[in-house]
Amino acid sequence: MIIENEFPPYFEWLLAAGLTPGALWIWLLTNFLLLVAGLLGSFIFLTVRHGPAKSGDLIFKALAGVTDDVVHTSPRRVYALARLAVQEALRRRVLVGFMLFILILLFAGWFLDPGRTDPAKLYLGFVINATSYLVLFLALVLSAFSLPADLQSKTIYTVVTKPVRPSEVVLGRTLGFAAVSTGLLLVMGLFSYVFVVRTLDHAHTLTADDLAPKAPTEKGLVPPNKTGTTARHRHVIKPDQIELLAQEGHAETEPEQGHYHEITAVSRDGETEYRLGPPLGQLRARVPVYGTLMFRDRGGKPAEKGINVGNEWTYHSYIEGGSPAAGIWKFTGVTRDGFPNGIVLELSIRVFRTFKGTIDQPVLGSITLRNPTKPNEPITLKNFRAAEYAIDRHEIPAQFKDANGREIDLFRDVVSDDGELEIEIRCLERSQFYGLARPSVYLLRREGTPWINFAKGYVAIWLQMLLVTAFGVMWSTFLNGPVAMLATLGSIVGGFFVSFLQNLALNKSLGGGPVESVLRISQQKNLTEQLETDVTSAVAVMLDKILRIPLFVVSRILPNFQELNDVNYVADGYNISGDLLAIHLTTGLGYFIPVMLLGFLFFKLREVAK
Amino acid sequence: MQSQAVALDAPIAAEAPVGTDVVIETRNLSKIYRDFWGRQKVRALKALDLVVRRGEIFGLLGPNGSGKTTTIKLLLGLLFPTSGQALVFGKEASDVTKNERIGYLPEESYLYKFLNAEETLDFYGRLFDMPADVRRQRTAELIHLVKLDWAKQRQLKEYSKGMTRRIGLAQALINDPELIVLDEPTTGLDPIGCREMKDLILELRDRGKTVLMCSHLLADVQDVCDRIAILHQGELKELGRVDSLLKIRDVTEIRASGLNDAAKEEIRSVIARHNGQLVSMDNPTSTLEELFLSIVQDSEARPGRRARVEG
């Protein structure tokens, strides 16, 4: 896994990130512009109907009213309305959603292949996605239909004729439904975690015969010692571990499907039994330390980027094999105290082949370490074969021998006095390419607690649910149930495609905007084909230019649901950092507040009765 | 009965109300319902000027579509006026703080059916920011007042229409309001319930509350209201004290008991001597309501026996 969207530390993100202003200022500016645009639009509309003086008076009263409502919002009333929303949700059989989830879990085993390379990723991805879709759907239905149902049944009459402010009605609903969804999410999360742990749990048989030396095959190769097969895999046990097992009674299997087992030898009645412990290392929460990346081109000169091999995955930059081209990462803060047992280096490298080569054999590369203060004394650590679509782990102990057999002290010979270390990756096979990005190489600082990371992943779902609920309630303040649901659905779908919308708005999308696309479909032209130089094409392009304005506004307003999703972190075993969590929570709050305020305003300005 | 009809073209009477404090005031209040495109659909209320003072029972009368409910909705802030003003306790109807002093019983007791009586009153109590102990006390008192102790744990979806009206009334009184707005208060109630509702309205008035009610059941309005306004097609047609509006000034009614035929004949001759015209001289009839109530009372006093009704 590679983290595509890098994020700065929280306060840097909030207040200032390099030359671009911080998220807080952008948020304030966007809200201010929207407010000004809203006021201007309302003023023009009301002036047409009532004249400028009355229009100004009405707008002032509305603003003063909303401010007054917000200031005088009573927690007790909000609690009462939230409690009512919970009762209503339970009455509307919200628990059916939970039953459906349990049903999905019960039958998940039929469809999930435990023989996959990384079953933990498969199961975690599955449960988190299943939970996410179910909870978001429930939040959508609950929030979009509640207020319209109350308005239709007129039960709202007995509420708004009490000293209840519109802000309290909107906030109460939102918090009530959010509470229901939170409860469901908690229970689903618990069930999911137990499901994943229980499903991944397995053991293998191991007998003395399995550990006995094997006879060489006809080709003279000695087959490795292996455990018995369970969950469609078995583990290799290396000779040094067999030796260790005989001497100390404890050893480890080789990793397979992202986990390994501990082996214990137990003597009973003069015979030795071998027991394998539960799978270890399946659920992980790696805490990586990222460095800065720079490149060297094929001529050996420093470069900012590598080679572009096309639109395959533009996130990576490629270096050519069999040339001086390299990716060089510079890490800071590498100290003996921080990494007392040496460092663990993990690589996640993309490979671009210009010829097939030996297809089942990964492309060869090399790892070189360098002290930045001694650039001319590189230490070649080892050659390796890049495991595509998986993570290469390389342990560099505090003392080790380099490729030439020299004794090296990591912190004395390789790391500079101020804790800096350079790691250079090169591709050694001619005409093959390595795709590299900043997070492709990192040092493993430590392992976080998997269940805490799992819970953090659920916080992201919770945040999405909260936004869906807020949007649902906001739309339902002035639209009827089905239309409010469609509007909310539109907000969510738009939110998942914000990047695409931004590309459309900035004319970066291949094949033009929506009108041009329709024209291309009708003329059966593909994305890259030139349009005819006629009036129709000119009109289509012009209409797209006009449409880009609302698309730009929408793409800037909608929350990026894709970015709020942290499923990949959990499934791929990366720790969700506190910074990322804080960024997401702040982003969620940044949307929640204006959406609620809009909801207050819409509800205040509408007539409750008909 | 011809002379009893109200002269609709006569100027609207503005007789002295019971108290002096103005509780409700409408000034040129108008409401036009528009369609999606802003075109006028219905002119529901036309320039209504109305004052309701503290301590009176004020009735809004009129046929369906006359603007009674629209007036109430405007006063409660459920609708916004097209022009004019609706003031309650001197505040704009859109000001929610006025609701602290208002109790409202809507036409069909729009309540949450999945709550029981206690939960319902507790919920509405919370909306008034009442502390828990006050809510508990008020809930118990009101459930007892509307005689629903036996059904307080049942969900409202199991309630009959009459029971729903009762709990609806209880929720309207949860805050011990100064102004009680009742929309068709006796709808769905049996005759006993109707009588109790009317007694309660009178009792509320006696306790200094102001009651604004609208109804098309004229007998109910006549029974309890001090003043009425009659609306028709959104316009105020008559306003004044019920007893004064209903008084037939050129007819004299004498009710006496124990008179024999000779005495009755003598009265006839007296009327003739004074050039009066005898309209009727007969034994009065009771109302069906009074008959029904006396039968039920008798039945409760002597269960299993046929009721003794004097005929």
Interface residues (C-beta under 8 A of the other chain):
Chain A: R49 G65 S74 R76 R77 Y79 A80 L81 R83 L84 Q87 E88 R91 S153 K154 T155 I156 Y157 T158 V159 V160 T161 K162 P163 V164 R165 E607 V608 A609
Chain B: G38 K73 L76 G77 L78 L79 F80 S94 V96 T97 N99 E100 I102 Y104 P106 E108 Y110 L111 Y112 F114 L115 F123 Y124 R126 L127 F128 D129 G168 Q171 N175
